Amino acid sequence: MATAPASQPVESAIRAKLAAVLKPSSLAITNDSWQHRHHAAMRTQDGGNGETHFSIEVVSEAFVGKTTMQRHRMIYAALSEELQGGLHALSISTKTIEEGRKAAAETQQS
């Protein structure tokens, strides 16, 4: 199973921008692009730059009082340059610190 190198320019930019804007207590970024290399858009770009699809899990107090849509808009706004430059898709999970604690507790109880 082929995977992209651990750190590439788009992934690094995503990490830096989200860290600056959201000041997260936790930030996990996974490059899922290799799973989409067979898509028509990727084939016409010869696989693109290998950085087109990412999963992002972020825990930040910046999300307190915000709806899921507002949280996602914050991320899309922070990454607008990357989205215009070839970043194709994001799978986003956003939580406040308290929501992260609750989710962890529920996982431990299961």
WOPECOR-V596792 format. One record per residue. N is the residue number from 0. RES is the residue in three letters. SS is DSSP state (H for helix, E for strand, C for the rest). PHI is phi in radians with two decimals (none if undefined). OMEGA is omega in radians with two decimals (* if undefined). Layout:
n->N res->RES ss->SS phi->PHI omega->OMEGA
n->N res->RES ss->SS phi->PHI omega->OMEGA
This chain:
n->0 res->MET ss->C phi->none omega->-3.11
n->1 res->ALA ss->C phi->-1.44 omega->3.05
n->2 res->THR ss->C phi->-2.29 omega->3.11
n->3 res->ALA ss->C phi->-1.32 omega->3.06
n->4 res->PRO ss->C phi->-0.98 omega->-3.01
n->5 res->ALA ss->C phi->-0.99 omega->-3.09
n->6 res->SER ss->C phi->-2.38 omega->3.12
n->7 res->GLN ss->C phi->-2.18 omega->-3.04
n->8 res->PRO ss->H phi->-0.96 omega->-3.11
n->9 res->VAL ss->H phi->-1.19 omega->3.12
n->10 res->GLU ss->H phi->-1.06 omega->3.11
n->11 res->SER ss->H phi->-1.11 omega->3.12
n->12 res->ALA ss->H phi->-1.14 omega->3.10
n->13 res->ILE ss->H phi->-1.03 omega->-3.11
n->14 res->ARG ss->H phi->-1.04 omega->-3.10
n->15 res->ALA ss->H phi->-1.13 omega->-3.09
n->16 res->LYS ss->H phi->-1.21 omega->3.14
n->17 res->LEU ss->H phi->-1.20 omega->3.09
n->18 res->ALA ss->H phi->-1.10 omega->-3.12
n->19 res->ALA ss->H phi->-1.20 omega->-3.05
n->20 res->VAL ss->H phi->-1.39 omega->-2.99
n->21 res->LEU ss->H phi->-1.76 omega->-3.09
n->22 res->LYS ss->C phi->0.79 omega->-3.01
n->23 res->PRO ss->C phi->-1.23 omega->2.98
n->24 res->SER ss->C phi->-1.45 omega->3.10
n->25 res->SER ss->E phi->-2.63 omega->3.12
n->26 res->LEU ss->E phi->-2.51 omega->3.09
n->27 res->ALA ss->E phi->-2.11 omega->-3.13
n->28 res->ILE ss->E phi->-2.19 omega->3.13
n->29 res->THR ss->E phi->-2.14 omega->3.09
n->30 res->ASN ss->E phi->-1.46 omega->-3.13
n->31 res->ASP ss->C phi->-1.72 omega->-3.01
n->32 res->SER ss->H phi->-1.01 omega->-3.11
n->33 res->TRP ss->H phi->-1.03 omega->-3.14
n->34 res->GLN ss->H phi->-1.29 omega->-3.04
n->35 res->HIS ss->H phi->-2.03 omega->-3.06
n->36 res->ARG ss->C phi->-1.10 omega->3.14
n->37 res->HIS ss->C phi->-1.47 omega->-3.13
n->38 res->HIS ss->C phi->-1.12 omega->-3.08
n->39 res->ALA ss->H phi->-0.94 omega->-3.12
n->40 res->ALA ss->H phi->-1.09 omega->3.13
n->41 res->MET ss->H phi->-1.24 omega->-3.14
n->42 res->ARG ss->H phi->-1.13 omega->-3.13
n->43 res->THR ss->H phi->-1.21 omega->3.09
n->44 res->GLN ss->C phi->-1.71 omega->-3.06
n->45 res->ASP ss->C phi->0.94 omega->3.13
n->46 res->GLY ss->C phi->1.55 omega->-3.13
n->47 res->GLY ss->C phi->1.12 omega->3.14
n->48 res->ASN ss->C phi->-1.60 omega->-3.14
n->49 res->GLY ss->C phi->1.41 omega->-3.11
n->50 res->GLU ss->C phi->-2.36 omega->-3.07
n->51 res->THR ss->C phi->-2.10 omega->-3.08
n->52 res->HIS ss->E phi->-2.29 omega->-3.13
n->53 res->PHE ss->E phi->-2.36 omega->2.94
n->54 res->SER ss->E phi->-1.87 omega->-3.11
n->55 res->ILE ss->E phi->-2.23 omega->3.03
n->56 res->GLU ss->E phi->-2.09 omega->-3.08
n->57 res->VAL ss->E phi->-2.34 omega->3.07
n->58 res->VAL ss->E phi->-2.03 omega->-3.06
n->59 res->SER ss->C phi->-2.68 omega->3.04
n->60 res->GLU ss->H phi->-1.23 omega->3.08
n->61 res->ALA ss->H phi->-1.11 omega->-3.11
n->62 res->PHE ss->H phi->-1.56 omega->-3.11
n->63 res->VAL ss->C phi->-1.01 omega->3.10
n->64 res->GLY ss->C phi->1.37 omega->-3.11
n->65 res->LYS ss->C phi->-1.87 omega->3.06
n->66 res->THR ss->C phi->-1.31 omega->3.09
n->67 res->THR ss->H phi->-1.01 omega->-3.13
n->68 res->MET ss->H phi->-1.10 omega->3.12
n->69 res->GLN ss->H phi->-1.11 omega->3.12
n->70 res->ARG ss->H phi->-1.10 omega->-3.13
n->71 res->HIS ss->H phi->-1.13 omega->3.10
n->72 res->ARG ss->H phi->-1.08 omega->3.09
n->73 res->MET ss->H phi->-1.06 omega->-3.13
n->74 res->ILE ss->H phi->-1.21 omega->3.12
n->75 res->TYR ss->H phi->-1.07 omega->3.11
n->76 res->ALA ss->H phi->-1.13 omega->3.14
n->77 res->ALA ss->H phi->-1.13 omega->-3.06
n->78 res->LEU ss->C phi->-1.87 omega->-3.08
n->79 res->SER ss->H phi->-1.03 omega->3.14
n->80 res->GLU ss->H phi->-1.12 omega->3.13
n->81 res->GLU ss->H phi->-1.18 omega->3.13
n->82 res->LEU ss->H phi->-1.15 omega->3.08
n->83 res->GLN ss->H phi->-1.33 omega->-3.06
n->84 res->GLY ss->C phi->-1.76 omega->3.06
n->85 res->GLY ss->C phi->2.19 omega->3.03
n->86 res->LEU ss->C phi->-1.10 omega->-2.95
n->87 res->HIS ss->C phi->-1.77 omega->-3.02
n->88 res->ALA ss->E phi->-2.62 omega->3.07
n->89 res->LEU ss->E phi->-2.22 omega->2.94
n->90 res->SER ss->E phi->-1.84 omega->-2.96
n->91 res->ILE ss->E phi->-2.09 omega->2.99
n->92 res->SER ss->E phi->-2.16 omega->-3.11
n->93 res->THR ss->E phi->-2.17 omega->3.11
n->94 res->LYS ss->E phi->-2.53 omega->2.93
n->95 res->THR ss->C phi->-1.40 omega->3.11
n->96 res->ILE ss->H phi->-1.06 omega->3.14
n->97 res->GLU ss->H phi->-1.10 omega->3.10
n->98 res->GLU ss->H phi->-1.11 omega->3.09
n->99 res->GLY ss->H phi->-1.11 omega->3.10
n->100 res->ARG ss->H phi->-1.10 omega->3.13
n->101 res->LYS ss->H phi->-1.07 omega->-3.14
n->102 res->ALA ss->H phi->-1.11 omega->3.12
n->103 res->ALA ss->H phi->-1.13 omega->3.13
n->104 res->ALA ss->H phi->-1.11 omega->3.12
n->105 res->GLU ss->H phi->-1.14 omega->3.12
n->106 res->THR ss->H phi->-1.14 omega->3.14
n->107 res->GLN ss->H phi->-1.17 omega->-3.13
n->108 res->GLN ss->H phi->-1.34 omega->-3.09
n->109 res->SER ss->C phi->-1.30 omega->*
